Amino acid sequence: MYYFTYDPWIGKLLYLEDFYVMKEYRGFGIGSEILKTLSDVMKNRCSSMHFIVAESNKASIDFYKRRGASDLSLQEGWRLFRIDKENLLKMSAEE
């Protein structure tokens, strides 16, 4: 699952929301083919593809790094944050 988004510093990008190959099908090149298809989708349209990988998912981190992915959390110091609905409602109610 993916969608297009925009970053004011780098322009239009493809955001990869979810990507999963079932364990019994890993090692057959399916993941590489999915990335190849995504690169065709974004060709001439986007400056890059962004996605999040859990720190505990070493196999996926290694998979993406072998394909040239950069870990922005380490290299550029970016951190992912979330404000949940409860806190959004609190802010909304403030005068």
Backbone as a ProteinNet text record, in pm:
[ID]
protein_1_A
[PRIMARY]
MYYFTYDPWIGKLLYLEDFYVMKEYRGFGIGSEILKTLSDVMKNRCSSMHFIVAESNKASIDFYKRRGASDLSLQEGWRLFRIDKENLLKMSAEE
[TERTIARY]
86.2	0	91.5	65	145.9	59.1	112.9	45.4	150.5	110.4	199.4	176.2	283.7	276.3	379.1	387.6	477.5	557.7	685.7	774.9	829.4	814.3	856.5	1005.6	1088.7	1232.7	1274.4	1201.4	1247.1	1144.5	1024.5	923	834.7	775.2	681.5	756.3	696.2	756.5	650.4	694.9	607.4	627	518.4	526.1	475.4	563.1	528.9	471.6	343.5	273.6	289.7	275.2	279.6	333.6	419	484	518	460.1	481	480.9	582.6	588.9	579.1	482.4	463.2	590.3	617.1	742.5	774.6	675	700	735.8	715	746.6	871	934	1055	1171.8	1262	1380.1	1360.9	1243.8	1216.2	1222.3	1262.3	1273.3	1144.3	1042.9	914.2	928.1	997.1	1017.4	1091.8	1193.5	1269.4	1181.8	1095.7	1004.9	904	856	763.9	834	958	1032.2	1059.2	1086	1106.8	979.9	865.7	738.2	714	742.9	727	820	941.4	1033.4	980.8	913.3	849.6	734.4	656.9	543.3	590.3	700.7	744.8	840.2	886.3	981.1	928.2	1012.3	980.3	868	826	717.6	760.3	856.9	891.6	1043.4	1082.6	1225	1277.2	1187.7	1230.7	1109.5	1139.7	1037.1	1072.1	974.9	995.3	909.9	956.6	884.1	942.7	873.3	917.5	937.5	1044.6	1072.1	1097.9	1037.4	1061.2	1207.5	1263.8	1404.5	1433.2	1334.5	1353.6	1351.5	1313	1300	1430.1	1534.6	1666.9	1668.8	1592.3	1590.7	1541.5	1436.4	1385.7	1482.9	1542.7	1641	1754.7	1805.3	1913.2	1868.6	1744.5	1688.8	1690.2	1640.4	1633.4	1771.4	1859.3	1994.7	2070.7	2051.1	2116.5	2070.9	1955.6	1901.3	1923.1	2008.7	2047.1	1967.5	1883.8	1803.9	1892.5	1857.8	1927.1	1840.1	1901.8	1830.5	1831.1	1723.1	1716	1719.9	1670.5	1671	1814.6	1905.7	2045.6	2121.6	2103.5	2183.5	2139.3	2011.1	1962.9	1897.8	1887.9	1835.1	1684.8	1611.1	1465.1	1406.5	1296.9	1223.5	1076.2	1012.1	869.5	791.5	692.8	607.6	462.6	382.4	238.9	170.2	63.9	-23.7	-155.6	-194.3	-315.6	-441.8	-554.1	-681.1	-713.1	-686.7	-715.5	-642.5	-516.9	-440.8	-480.6	-519.8	-571.3	-698.8	-786.4	-909.7	-882.3	-780.6	-743.3	-699.3	-615.7	-569.8	-686.4	-775.4	-891.3	-980.2	-987.7	-1074.4	-1011.5	-880.4	-812.6	-857.2	-866.6	-906.6	-785.4
-115.8	0	122.9	217.2	337.2	454.2	573.3	693.5	800.4	903.5	1014.1	1125.6	1191.2	1302	1407	1514.1	1622.9	1667.3	1686.4	1739.2	1871.6	1980.3	2111.1	2121.4	2036.3	2041.2	1957	1849.9	1760.3	1740.7	1790.7	1778.4	1656	1614.4	1501.8	1372.3	1288.4	1159.3	1052.1	930.1	814.7	767.1	750.8	699.7	555.7	464.8	323.4	295.9	276.1	257.5	116.2	17.6	-120.1	-208.7	-302.6	-391.3	-518.3	-630.3	-754	-873	-956.4	-1082.9	-1193.7	-1281.6	-1391	-1475.4	-1522.6	-1591.3	-1704.2	-1782.5	-1897.1	-1856.1	-1727.5	-1680.4	-1591.2	-1570.3	-1488	-1562.2	-1485.5	-1544.8	-1579.8	-1548.2	-1577.4	-1453.2	-1340.4	-1217.4	-1137.4	-1176.5	-1107.1	-964.1	-945.7	-811.9	-722.1	-776.3	-698.8	-660.1	-749.7	-719	-611	-614.9	-511	-375.5	-369.3	-243.1	-197.1	-290.6	-255.7	-194.6	-254.2	-200.9	-61.2	-42	90.4	192.4	150.6	243.8	282.7	191.5	224.8	322.8	303.7	390.3	532.9	548.6	682	747.6	673.1	724.1	853.2	954.7	1086	1158.9	1110.2	1173.6	1216.5	1146.9	1168.5	1177.9	1244.8	1256.4	1139.6	1073.5	960.9	885	775.1	695.8	692.9	718	713	603	548.4	442.7	428.7	359.2	336.2	186.5	152.4	13	7.6	-87.2	-104.1	-135.6	-75.3	-99.4	-246.6	-320	-461.7	-549.7	-493.4	-571.7	-565	-629.6	-624.1	-679	-784.1	-842.8	-740.9	-666	-564.6	-448.5	-406.9	-298.1	-337.2	-458.6	-507	-515.6	-563.1	-572.9	-436.5	-334.3	-201	-138.9	-158.7	-102.5	-162.4	-292.3	-355.4	-293.1	-230.3	-167.4	-16.1	32.2	172.7	264.7	210.8	294.8	360.8	483.5	557.6	562.4	544	552.8	698.5	771.2	913.4	941.5	848.4	870.9	877	808.8	813.1	923.4	933.3	1025.6	1170.2	1194.8	1331.9	1372.9	1280.2	1312.8	1332.3	1278.8	1290.5	1190.8	1229.4	1141.6	1143.8	1030.9	1020.3	1046.3	1134.8	1165.7	1140.2	1122.6	1106.1	1183.2	1251.1	1309.3	1235.5	1165.4	1083.7	1170.1	1108.9	1180.3	1251.8	1185.5	1245	1379.4	1383.4	1507.1	1610.9	1566.7	1660.5	1727.1	1647	1701.7	1801.2	1771.9	1865.7	1999.9	1993.6	2116.8	2193.2	2120.2	2181	2251.9	2197.9	2254.5	2373.6	2391.8	2502	2636	2732.6	2867.5	2954.8
0	0	0	-89.1	-97.8	-140.8	-123.3	-171.9	-198.7	-269.1	-298.9	-197.9	-159.9	-66.1	-108.6	-32.9	-69.4	51.6	32.6	135.7	84.3	160.1	109.8	80.2	139.2	113.6	-5.5	-32.9	-140.7	-252	-235.4	-339.5	-322.9	-433.8	-432.9	-403.9	-319.6	-290.2	-278.3	-290.5	-273.1	-129.2	-55.4	80.6	80.6	118.2	125.5	263.7	270.3	397.1	450.5	363.3	409	297.9	338	241.7	318.8	279.9	353.8	258.9	273.1	199.8	304.3	286.3	382.4	391.7	512.4	542	442.2	406.9	318.1	174.9	141.6	6.6	2	117.6	121.7	58.2	-1	-63.3	-209.9	-265.2	-405.5	-493.8	-436.4	-514.3	-523.8	-448.3	-454.7	-403.9	-291.2	-237.2	-334.1	-397.2	-496.3	-614.5	-656.4	-767.9	-729.7	-604.8	-559.2	-561.6	-512	-515	-658.1	-746.7	-887.5	-946.4	-915.4	-962.7	-906.6	-778.5	-718.2	-782.3	-817.2	-882.3	-1019.8	-1087.5	-1215.7	-1195.1	-1087.5	-1057.1	-1031.8	-958.1	-918.5	-1017.8	-1114.7	-1213.3	-1276.5	-1280.4	-1337.4	-1263.3	-1148.1	-1073.2	-934	-875.1	-735	-718.3	-609.8	-581.7	-497.9	-423.9	-340.7	-287.2	-217.8	-151.4	-3.4	82.2	226.7	286.7	398.3	468	606.9	693	830.4	850.2	921.7	956.1	1106.6	1174.3	1318.2	1343.6	1447.6	1480.7	1504.4	1551.4	1581.1	1455.6	1342	1218.3	1138.1	1191.2	1130.7	987.7	961.6	827.3	724.3	758.7	665.9	651.3	761.8	755.5	662.6	678.9	592.1	446.2	423.5	288.2	219.9	289.2	230.6	213.9	309.9	299.7	182.1	156.6	40.7	-90.6	-88.4	-208.4	-209.9	-119.9	-121.8	-31.4	56.4	145.8	251.2	285.9	390.9	515.5	630.8	757.1	801	772	802.4	952.1	1033.3	1177.8	1229.7	1166.8	1207.2	1134.5	1003.5	923.8	934	947.5	948	1079.5	1174.1	1304.5	1310.9	1214.1	1215.1	1313.9	1377.6	1468	1429.9	1436.3	1407.5	1535.8	1528.3	1642.9	1607.4	1713.4	1697	1808.9	1776	1877.4	1864.4	1970.1	1962.2	1972.1	1946	1940.6	2071.4	2183.7	2313.6	2330.2	2294.2	2307.1	2202.2	2084.3	1984	2034	2098.2	2152.4	2264.8	2346.3	2453	2392.8	2289.1	2225	2163.4	2103.4	2039.3	2140.4	2260.3	2364.7	2436.9	2421.5	2490	2432.9	2522.4	2478.7	2460.5
[MASK]
+++++++++++++++++++++++++++++++++++++++++++++++++++++++++++++++++++++++++++++++++++++++++++++++

